[in-house]
Amino acid sequence: MFNVLAGVDVGGTRIKVGVADLSGRLLACEIADAITYRDTETFLASVADKIRLMVNSVSGSLIGAGIGCPGRIDFTEGRVVWLKSKLEFLEGVSLARQIGEQLACPVVCDNDVNAVLAGEMQFGAGRGYRNVLGMTVGTGIGGALVLDGHMVRGRNWAAGHFGYMSIDLSGPRHVCGNIGIVEEHASHSGILRQVRKALEAGEISPLTELLARNQELGLRELFQAADAGDALACRLASRLTSELSALVANLIYALDPELILVGGGLVTHRAGVLDMIRHEVEERIGFLPRGATEIVPMRLGDTAGVLGGVALAMEAVAPGEQLLHADNPNHGSAKNMA
């Protein structure tokens, strides 16, 4: 038998579980629909069972696991502090402790985008950098931040929620409490809301027709309709690009990172949009030389969350050797994880 690590990527739609060797090579991966989980007990038992079966299938010996979960996550306890999604029943649950008890090994739990960035720093496009901002644009807009080689989580575990920043002072109030947040326009869920408004107003477009027929409508469909010259799609795509550019520029002014990694459905369905964002960001930031902050796509693709969990697990089993994912050298040792 050889030692393996498990990574879990908890999403509102899908939950991915994978097993990797100590070099980060993914040996097995499985995807489940989040809607199949109705309560905490079912969720915990299912995830633990999937990990055990996967470890057995590769004839490995599990020595640690890492979980990325949406919301505010108390990293020291691996506990879900705040979560508003289809998995709200996990709020208040220490995923690290309870799954650790079932697996009998160290388990760490962090915010899902923190985990994604950890994976990119360990195995992907962030290797060799120490000041990196990560952003995922898909159903929502998530963020994570590494400064001087350490993950920044904040006093209340709320750092990195870039999509909750306000960009429209007359916009609607979001469940997070803020008004006119970027996520209201520049994300999959934001596009859906805007197309619904256009449908209610009687606007005719391939997007409103898709919505009226209850067919899939996401970033891919938005850009396809924009390429075809649809007025609504062009308007929404332009606003998405402009608001993301403004957000990125604001973050550069605040944090001055050397690298910004962008992932999620935006990059999957329209990689070229990063060129437009780079151009507009450079126009907005005149006191830095062009290219001072690199803006590039994440590299790990659909396995980023799972490999992020693996990266977190590496630190859980070898505290002190990899300080990247801790706020300080003593934060996140294995004794706090399980």
Secondary structure, 3 states (H helix, E strand, C coil): CEEEEEEEEECCCEEEEEEECCCCCEEEEEEEEHHHCCCHHHHHHHHHHHHHHHHHHCCEEEEEEEEEECCEEECCCCEEEECCCCCHHHCCCEHHHHHHHHHCCCEEEEEHHHHHHHHHHHHCCCCCCCCEEEEEECCCEEEEEEECCEECCCCCCCCCCHHHCECCCCCCECCCCCECEHHHCCCHHHHHHHHHHHHHCCCCCHHHHHHHCCCCCCHHHHHHHHHCCCHHHHHHHHHHHHHHHHHHHHHHHHHCCCEEEEECHHHHHCCCHHHHHHHHHHHHCCCCCCCCCEEEECCCHHHHHHHHHHHHHHHHHCCCCCHHHCCCCCCCCHHHCC
